[in-house]
Amino acid sequence: LIMCAIEKVEPKTLISSLIQQHQYAEALSMASQFNYQDHAAEDEKGILDCCYKHLWSVNCDLDMLKSIQDDGYIIDIALGLENQNQKENRELSKIRDIWGEGLKRCRKVMQEKRGEDI
């Protein structure tokens, strides 16, 4: 006699497992299927940033960069772009978009600190 039990598996567990296996695109796909970003607790949302950051660093995909919630990371990328651009020879439109995203995040951080619109 063989018995099998099926338990409900939490999306966070599945996503974390995929990240540990370095399957970042699959983890994001799984998160999308479960609407994880919308239903995750605030402290759990950073788990997807790991995927976005990795895919940004590997593919220089601007959509991945814009999906990162860590404002400081985006600002650091934008500020460090001058040195990186000399090595990677990025196209001007991509540089403009990255700096624009960095500026947007700077404004957001300043707004949060001041508690007013900029």
N, C-alpha and C positions, 0 to 999 in steps of 0.2 A: 504494500500500500504506500503510495507516494502522495504526500500532501503538499500543497503549495498555497502560500498566503500572499495576497497582493496588498501592499500598503500604499497609502497616498504618499507620493514623494513631493516635497516642497520644491517650487521652482528655484529657490536660492540654492538648494543642494545640487540640483542638476547643473545650474549655471556655474557654480563654484567648481564642480567636478570637471566641466569642460575647460575652464580657465586653468586649472591645475595641469591639464593635459595639453596646454598651449593651443587650444582650439578656440581662438578668440572670435572668429567670424561665426562659428557655430553657437557659441555662447550668446552672442548678440541676437542671432536668429531665434534661439530658444526663448530669450527674454522677450522678444517681440511677440512670439506666439502666446506667451502667458501674460502679455501686457505688464510685465514685471516693473518697468519704470514707473507706471502709474500707480501700482499697488504696493510697491516696496516702501518700507519705513525709511525715513531720511538717512539714517546711519547705514542702510544697506545699499543705497543708490550708488555709492562709490565703487561698488563691485563692477559695475559696467564701465566706469571710467578706466579701469585697468585694460579692458578690451579696446576701448576707443583710443587710449594712449598708445597701445601696442600697434594697432592698425595704422594710426597716424604716423608713427615712427618708421614703420616698414614701407607703407605705400604713399605717404605724403598726401593722403586723401583729406581734402578740406572739409568734407561732410563729417568725417570722424573727428577732426579737430573741433568743429563747431558743436559737436555732441558732448564734448568733455565738459563736465560741470565744475571742475576745479579751475576757478578763475585765475588763481596764481600761476598755475601751469601754463595757461594760455598766454598770460602776460609775459612770462619768462620766455616762451617760444618766440613771441613777437619781438621782444627786446634782444634776444640772442640771434635773431634772423640775419643780421648783417654779417656776422662771422660764419654762419652756416651757409649763407648764399654764395660766398666765395668758393666754398668747397663743392657745393651741389649744383650751382648754376641754375637756380630756379627761374622760371619765367616771371616777368614783371607783374602780370595780372595776378598770379598766385601770391607773390610777395605783398601786393596791395591788399588782397583779401585777408591774408594772415595778419597784417598790421591793422586792418580795419576791425578784425575780430578782437585783437589785443586791445585796441582803443575802446571798443564797446565794453569789454570786460573791465578795463580801468574805470570807465565811467560808472559801471554798475557797482564796483567796489566802493568808489568815492561816494556814490549816492547812498549806499547802505551805511557808510560811516557817518555821513552828514545827516541822513534821514530826510533828505530833500531831493528835488529834481535838479539835474544839472543841465 
